[in-house]
Amino acid sequence: MNISKSLFKRAQDLLPGGVNSPVRAFRSVGGSPFFTERAQGAHLFTADGSQLIDFVCTWGPSIHGHNDPDIRNAIIEALDKGTSFGTPNPYEVQMAELLVDCVPSLEKLRMCNSGTEATMSAIRLARGFTGRDKVIKFTGCYHGHVDSLLVKAGSGALTLGHPDSSGIPAGFAAETIVLDYNDSAAVQATFNEQGSDIAAIIVEPYPANCGLIMPDTGYLELLRELCTTHNSVLIFDEVMTGFRVALGGVQEIVGVMPDLTAMGKIIGGGLPVGAFGGRADIMNQLAPLGPVYQAGTLSGNPLAMAAGITALNKLKMLQPYAQLEYFGIRVRDALLDTAKSKGIALQVPQVGSMFALFFSDSPVRNYNDAVASDTHHFKSLFNYALSNGVYLPPSAFETCFMCTQHKGEDIDLAIEILCNAIRAL
């Protein structure tokens, strides 16, 4: 029996759906998931002996590729000193200095253990700071599995066809106002009607959990203007885009400064981590200085800090963004040219090392456009690619990632396989 199938069968007896995160179950692309035995650079090596070019990159964190020797050595050095102390440690200070130096809007920050914790804490802090309850989020934007934010969410919830979740009290969801991304008129009207009750807007500035969606010209600037006018807090969820599209994230590229930023993924170097930060006057409302409580036993864990510091310092030194953009454009243009030659409708939104595939006639500007795309074509493309050595996210509503260890030959081979997959549709 296939080793992965055997492992998955055992896992299904012990883990709900056989997985510890829903999208890994391959429900939307068919078949059963493979199990990874090890990973190196831009490649996964499965328990069944296959080698795959990886365009998932641990869902974003592995911008330096898998098992980076500098990050591994930093973890080993930190491990020699202990795994966790329950006290402040020097790595935390160094990490905070790095983050404030890199991210334009950060004045103060706090470490936590996941992107979900970061968004949850940022929302609580915004409510505590403003004394208001309501929060605006956008359909298809996923901000972790936070009760009040798991409404019309993207990522795994959308993949499985459940953009809402059971187990969330109606009263929690009632405080969340859900609008369509890129609908300027709707957000303006909402502030006109309820502005004095709105604590915050939380937004992925480049939504990347229902594929990849780019903001209309002036849209992020409008969100900034409305929050400033109505004394609401603008929260950028840069868990995915932070340090990936630019060292300072989307806010560096577009020049729009949020009041708070949620971060994760890359800043842990592959280990569990999260952070949130922003204006000092808002952050000073956190305990022990202020009345908004937030805590975590493993927050600022020395192993995660050591890994993340190394990952960020390598980005500062290498500045790989132009090369990643070049590879991203090559993949995008090759796929679009092939689809056009076959008369297949395809959109490939791309920024830097991030890209997505929508089988659609017109550009995808929001959740409704995304779910209207042809997911059957994506399923066929995914399975062809996987069978021929390329691993894409197992969902039509996720984003592909590249890393600094994708070399020219990896990109050439991946382009050939993906274009052949389109020709086979």
C-alpha positions as CSV (number, residue, x, y, z in Angstrom):
1,M,0.0,0.0,0.0
2,N,1.1,3.6,-0.7
3,I,2.8,4.8,2.5
4,S,0.9,8.2,2.5
5,K,-2.5,6.4,2.1
6,S,-1.6,4.1,5.0
7,L,-0.6,7.0,7.2
8,F,-3.8,8.9,6.2
9,K,-5.9,5.9,7.1
10,R,-4.4,5.7,10.6
11,A,-4.7,9.5,11.0
12,Q,-8.4,9.4,10.1
13,D,-9.0,7.2,13.2
14,L,-7.4,9.7,15.5
15,L,-7.6,13.2,13.9
16,P,-10.9,14.8,12.6
17,G,-10.7,14.4,8.9
18,G,-7.2,12.9,9.3
19,V,-5.6,16.3,9.5
20,N,-4.6,19.1,11.9
21,S,-5.7,21.9,9.5
22,P,-8.7,21.4,7.1
23,V,-7.3,22.3,3.7
24,R,-4.6,19.6,4.0
25,A,-7.3,17.0,3.6
26,F,-7.4,17.5,-0.3
27,R,-11.3,17.5,-0.1
28,S,-11.6,20.1,-2.9
29,V,-9.1,18.5,-5.3
30,G,-9.9,14.9,-4.7
31,G,-7.8,11.9,-3.6
32,S,-5.9,11.8,-0.3
33,P,-3.0,13.9,0.8
34,F,0.6,12.9,0.6
35,F,2.7,12.9,3.7
36,T,6.0,14.8,3.6
37,E,9.0,13.0,5.1
38,R,11.5,15.9,4.7
39,A,11.9,19.1,2.8
40,Q,15.0,20.9,1.4
41,G,15.2,24.2,-0.5
42,A,12.3,24.5,-2.9
43,H,11.5,20.8,-2.8
44,L,9.3,18.4,-0.7
45,F,10.2,14.7,-0.4
46,T,7.2,12.6,0.3
47,A,7.0,9.4,2.3
48,D,6.3,7.6,-0.9
49,G,9.7,8.6,-2.5
50,S,8.5,11.4,-4.7
51,Q,10.2,14.8,-5.1
52,L,8.0,17.9,-5.7
53,I,8.7,21.5,-6.6
54,D,6.9,23.3,-3.8
55,F,4.7,26.3,-4.5
56,V,3.1,26.2,-1.1
57,C,6.2,27.0,1.0
58,T,4.5,26.0,4.3
59,W,1.7,28.4,3.3
60,G,4.0,31.3,3.2
61,P,6.7,31.2,6.0
62,S,9.4,29.5,4.0
63,I,10.6,32.5,1.9
64,H,14.2,31.2,2.3
65,G,13.1,27.7,1.3
66,H,13.0,24.6,3.6
67,N,15.6,23.7,6.1
68,D,17.6,26.8,5.5
69,P,21.1,26.2,7.1
70,D,21.4,29.6,8.7
71,I,17.9,29.3,10.3
72,R,18.6,25.8,11.4
73,N,22.0,26.8,13.0
74,A,20.3,29.7,14.8
75,I,17.7,27.3,16.3
76,I,20.4,24.9,17.4
77,E,22.3,27.7,19.1
78,A,19.2,28.8,20.9
79,L,18.2,25.3,21.8
80,D,21.5,24.8,23.5
81,K,20.4,27.6,26.0
82,G,17.0,26.1,26.6
83,T,13.6,25.8,25.0
84,S,11.5,28.2,27.1
85,F,12.1,30.4,30.1
86,G,8.9,32.0,31.3
87,T,10.9,35.3,31.6
88,P,11.9,38.0,29.2
89,N,14.9,36.9,27.0
90,P,17.3,38.9,24.8
91,Y,15.9,37.6,21.6
92,E,12.6,39.3,22.2
93,V,14.3,42.7,22.3
94,Q,16.3,42.1,19.2
95,M,13.2,40.9,17.3
96,A,11.2,44.0,18.4
97,E,14.0,46.2,17.2
98,L,14.1,44.4,13.8
99,L,10.3,44.6,13.3
100,V,10.1,48.3,14.2
101,D,13.0,49.0,11.8
102,C,11.4,47.1,8.9
103,V,7.6,47.9,9.2
104,P,6.9,51.6,8.6
105,S,3.8,51.9,11.0
106,L,5.3,50.1,14.0
107,E,6.2,52.0,17.1
108,K,5.5,49.2,19.7
109,L,4.6,45.6,19.3
110,R,3.8,42.4,21.2
111,M,4.8,38.9,20.3
112,C,2.3,36.0,20.4
113,N,2.2,32.5,19.0
114,S,0.1,32.6,15.7
115,G,-1.5,34.8,13.2
116,T,-4.9,34.0,14.7
117,E,-3.7,35.3,18.1
118,A,-2.3,38.4,16.4
119,T,-5.6,39.3,14.7
120,M,-7.7,38.4,17.8
121,S,-5.6,40.6,20.0
122,A,-5.5,43.5,17.6
123,I,-9.3,43.5,17.4
124,R,-9.6,43.3,21.2
125,L,-7.1,46.2,21.5
126,A,-9.0,48.3,19.0
127,R,-12.2,47.8,20.8
128,G,-10.6,48.6,24.2
129,F,-8.9,51.7,22.8
130,T,-12.0,53.1,21.1
131,G,-14.7,51.9,23.5
132,R,-16.7,50.6,20.6
133,D,-17.8,47.1,19.6
134,K,-18.4,46.9,15.8
135,V,-15.7,45.8,13.4
136,I,-15.7,45.8,9.6
137,K,-14.2,42.9,7.7
138,F,-14.4,41.9,4.1
139,T,-16.0,38.8,2.5
140,G,-13.4,36.2,1.6
141,C,-10.7,37.8,3.9
142,Y,-9.5,35.2,6.4
143,H,-8.0,36.5,9.7
144,G,-7.6,33.2,11.5
145,H,-10.2,31.2,13.4
146,V,-11.3,34.1,15.6
147,D,-15.0,33.8,16.5
148,S,-16.0,37.3,15.5
149,L,-14.0,37.2,12.3
150,L,-14.9,33.7,11.0
151,V,-17.8,35.2,9.1
152,K,-17.7,35.0,5.3
153,A,-14.1,33.9,5.7
154,G,-11.7,32.7,3.1
155,S,-8.9,30.1,3.3
156,G,-10.0,26.6,4.4
157,A,-13.5,27.7,5.3
158,L,-14.1,28.8,1.8
159,T,-12.4,25.7,0.3
160,L,-14.7,23.4,2.2
161,G,-17.7,25.4,1.2
162,H,-18.4,26.8,4.7
163,P,-17.5,30.5,4.8
164,D,-19.2,30.7,8.2
165,S,-18.5,28.3,11.1
166,S,-20.8,26.5,13.5
167,G,-20.1,27.2,17.2
168,I,-20.0,31.0,17.0
169,P,-22.7,32.7,19.0
170,A,-25.0,34.9,17.0
171,G,-24.2,37.8,19.3
172,F,-20.5,37.6,18.4
173,A,-21.2,37.6,14.7
174,A,-23.6,40.5,15.1
175,E,-20.8,42.8,16.0
176,T,-19.0,42.1,12.7
177,I,-20.1,44.1,9.6
178,V,-19.2,42.2,6.5
179,L,-18.7,44.1,3.2
180,D,-17.4,43.2,-0.2
181,Y,-13.8,44.0,-0.8
182,N,-13.2,46.8,-3.3
183,D,-16.7,48.2,-2.9
184,S,-15.9,51.8,-2.0
185,A,-19.5,52.9,-1.9
186,A,-20.5,50.3,0.6
187,V,-17.8,51.1,3.1
188,Q,-18.5,54.8,2.8
189,A,-22.2,54.3,3.4
190,T,-21.5,52.0,6.4
191,F,-19.4,54.7,8.0
192,N,-22.0,57.4,7.3
193,E,-24.6,55.3,9.0
194,Q,-22.6,53.7,11.9
195,G,-19.3,55.5,12.1
196,S,-19.6,56.3,15.8
197,D,-20.0,52.6,16.6
198,I,-17.1,51.2,14.5
199,A,-14.0,50.3,16.4
200,A,-12.0,49.1,13.5
201,I,-11.6,47.9,10.0
202,I,-9.5,44.7,9.6
203,V,-8.4,43.9,6.1
204,E,-5.8,41.9,4.2
205,P,-4.5,44.7,2.1
206,Y,-3.8,42.2,-0.6
207,P,-6.4,39.5,0.2
208,A,-4.7,36.1,-0.3
209,N,-7.1,33.6,1.3
210,C,-9.5,33.3,-1.6
211,G,-6.9,33.3,-4.2
212,L,-5.0,36.6,-4.6
213,I,-7.0,39.8,-5.0
214,M,-5.5,43.3,-5.7
215,P,-7.0,46.5,-4.4
216,D,-8.6,49.0,-6.8
217,T,-6.6,52.2,-7.2
218,G,-7.3,54.4,-4.1
219,Y,-9.2,51.7,-2.2
220,L,-6.7,51.3,0.7
221,E,-6.3,55.1,0.8
222,L,-10.1,55.4,1.3
223,L,-10.1,52.9,4.2
224,R,-7.3,55.0,5.8
225,E,-9.3,58.2,5.3
226,L,-12.5,56.9,6.7
227,C,-10.8,55.4,9.8
228,T,-9.1,58.7,10.4
229,T,-12.2,60.8,10.0
230,H,-14.3,58.6,12.3
231,N,-11.6,57.8,14.9
232,S,-11.7,54.1,14.1
233,V,-8.6,51.9,14.0
234,L,-7.3,50.6,10.7
235,I,-5.8,47.1,11.1
236,F,-3.7,45.6,8.3
237,D,-3.5,41.8,8.5
238,E,-0.1,41.3,6.9
239,V,0.4,37.8,8.3
240,M,0.8,36.6,4.6
241,T,2.1,39.7,2.9
242,G,4.4,41.0,5.6
243,F,8.1,40.6,4.6
244,R,7.0,38.6,1.5
245,V,5.9,41.3,-1.0
246,A,8.5,43.8,0.5
247,L,10.4,44.0,3.7
248,G,7.8,46.4,5.1
249,G,4.9,44.6,3.6
250,V,2.1,46.1,1.6
251,Q,2.2,49.3,3.6
252,E,5.7,49.9,2.3
253,I,4.6,49.4,-1.3
254,V,1.4,51.5,-1.2
255,G,2.4,54.1,1.4
256,V,-0.8,53.6,3.5
257,M,-0.1,53.4,7.2
258,P,-2.4,51.3,9.3
259,D,-2.8,52.0,13.1
260,L,-2.2,48.3,13.9
261,T,-0.6,45.5,11.9
262,A,-0.9,41.7,12.5
263,M,2.1,39.7,11.5
264,G,3.2,36.0,11.5
265,K,4.6,33.3,9.2
266,I,7.9,34.6,8.0
267,I,8.9,36.3,11.3
268,G,9.1,32.8,12.9
269,G,11.4,31.3,10.4
270,G,9.2,28.3,10.1
271,L,8.4,28.0,13.8
272,P,5.0,29.0,15.4
273,V,4.8,32.8,15.9
274,G,2.7,35.9,15.7
275,A,3.0,39.6,16.5
276,F,0.8,42.7,16.4
277,G,1.9,46.3,16.8
278,G,1.4,49.8,15.7
279,R,0.9,53.2,17.3
280,A,2.4,53.6,20.7
281,D,-0.7,55.2,22.2
282,I,-2.8,52.3,21.2
283,M,-0.3,49.6,22.2
284,N,0.1,51.2,25.6
285,Q,-3.5,50.2,26.4
286,L,-2.2,46.6,26.7
287,A,-1.6,45.1,30.2
288,P,0.4,45.7,32.2
289,L,0.2,49.4,31.2
290,G,-3.5,49.5,30.3
291,P,-6.8,47.7,30.8
292,V,-6.7,45.5,27.7
293,Y,-5.5,42.0,28.7
294,Q,-3.4,39.8,26.5
295,A,-0.9,37.1,27.5
296,G,0.8,33.9,26.3
297,T,3.0,31.4,28.1
298,L,5.2,30.8,25.0
299,S,5.0,34.3,23.6
300,G,8.5,35.4,22.6
301,N,9.7,31.8,22.7
302,P,13.5,31.9,22.2
303,L,13.6,29.2,19.5
304,A,11.0,31.0,17.4
305,M,12.7,34.4,18.0
306,A,16.1,33.1,17.0
307,A,14.7,31.5,13.8
308,G,12.7,34.7,12.9
309,I,15.6,37.1,13.6
310,T,17.8,35.1,11.2
311,A,15.1,35.0,8.6
312,L,14.6,38.7,8.7
313,N,18.3,39.5,8.7
314,K,18.7,37.4,5.6
315,L,16.0,39.3,3.9
316,K,17.6,42.6,4.8
317,M,20.9,41.3,3.5
318,L,19.8,39.6,0.3
319,Q,16.9,41.9,-0.7
320,P,15.5,39.1,-2.9
321,Y,12.3,40.9,-3.9
322,A,13.4,41.9,-7.5
323,Q,14.4,38.3,-8.3
324,L,11.2,36.9,-6.8
325,E,9.2,39.4,-8.8
326,Y,11.0,38.3,-12.0
327,F,10.2,34.7,-11.4
328,G,6.6,35.5,-10.5
329,I,6.1,37.5,-13.8
330,R,7.7,34.6,-15.8
331,V,5.2,32.1,-14.3
332,R,2.3,34.4,-14.7
333,D,3.0,35.3,-18.4
334,A,3.7,31.8,-19.4
335,L,0.4,30.5,-18.0
336,L,-1.6,33.4,-19.5
337,D,0.0,32.9,-22.9
338,T,-0.7,29.1,-22.9
339,A,-4.3,29.6,-21.7
340,K,-4.9,32.2,-24.4
341,S,-3.5,29.9,-27.1
342,K,-6.0,27.3,-26.0
343,G,-8.9,29.6,-25.7
344,I,-9.2,29.0,-22.0
345,A,-10.3,31.9,-19.7
346,L,-7.6,32.4,-17.0
347,Q,-6.6,35.1,-14.6
348,V,-3.2,35.0,-12.8
349,P,-3.0,37.8,-10.3
350,Q,0.6,38.1,-9.2
351,V,2.7,40.3,-6.9
352,G,6.3,39.4,-6.1
353,S,6.5,35.8,-5.0
354,M,2.7,35.4,-4.7
355,F,0.3,34.3,-7.5
356,A,-3.0,32.6,-7.9
357,L,-5.0,31.0,-10.7
358,F,-8.6,31.8,-11.4
359,F,-10.3,30.2,-14.4
360,S,-12.4,33.2,-15.1
361,D,-13.2,35.5,-18.0
362,S,-12.6,38.7,-16.1
363,P,-10.3,40.0,-13.3
364,V,-11.2,38.8,-9.8
365,R,-11.9,41.9,-7.6
366,N,-13.8,40.2,-4.7
367,Y,-15.1,37.0,-3.1
368,N,-18.1,36.7,-5.5
369,D,-15.8,36.9,-8.5
370,A,-13.5,34.3,-6.9
371,V,-16.2,31.7,-6.2
372,A,-17.7,32.2,-9.7
373,S,-14.4,30.9,-11.3
374,D,-14.2,27.4,-12.7
375,T,-12.9,25.2,-9.9
376,H,-13.2,22.0,-12.0
377,H,-10.4,23.3,-14.2
378,F,-8.3,24.1,-11.2
379,K,-8.9,20.6,-9.8
380,S,-7.7,19.1,-13.1
381,L,-4.6,21.3,-13.2
382,F,-3.7,20.6,-9.6
383,N,-3.8,16.8,-10.1
384,Y,-1.9,16.9,-13.3
385,A,0.8,19.1,-11.7
386,L,1.1,16.9,-8.6
387,S,1.4,13.8,-10.7
388,N,4.2,15.4,-12.7
389,G,6.2,16.8,-9.7
390,V,4.7,20.3,-8.9
391,Y,2.8,20.9,-5.7
392,L,0.3,23.7,-5.7
393,P,-2.1,24.6,-2.9
394,P,-4.8,22.0,-2.8
395,S,-7.6,24.6,-3.3
396,A,-8.7,27.0,-6.0
397,F,-9.0,29.6,-3.3
398,E,-5.4,29.7,-2.0
399,T,-2.3,31.6,-3.0
400,C,0.9,30.1,-4.5
401,F,4.2,31.1,-3.0
402,M,7.8,31.1,-4.3
403,C,11.0,31.2,-2.3
404,T,14.6,32.3,-2.7
405,Q,15.6,28.6,-3.3
406,H,13.5,28.3,-6.5
407,K,16.2,28.3,-9.0
408,G,15.9,28.9,-12.8
409,E,15.7,25.2,-13.5
410,D,12.9,24.8,-11.0
411,I,10.9,27.6,-12.6
412,D,11.6,26.4,-16.1
413,L,10.4,22.8,-15.2
414,A,7.4,24.1,-13.3
415,I,6.3,26.3,-16.1
416,E,6.6,23.4,-18.6
417,I,4.5,21.2,-16.3
418,L,1.8,23.8,-15.5
419,C,1.5,24.8,-19.2
420,N,1.1,21.2,-20.2
421,A,-1.6,20.9,-17.5
422,I,-3.5,23.8,-19.1
423,R,-3.1,22.3,-22.6
424,A,-4.6,19.0,-21.2
425,L,-7.8,20.7,-19.9
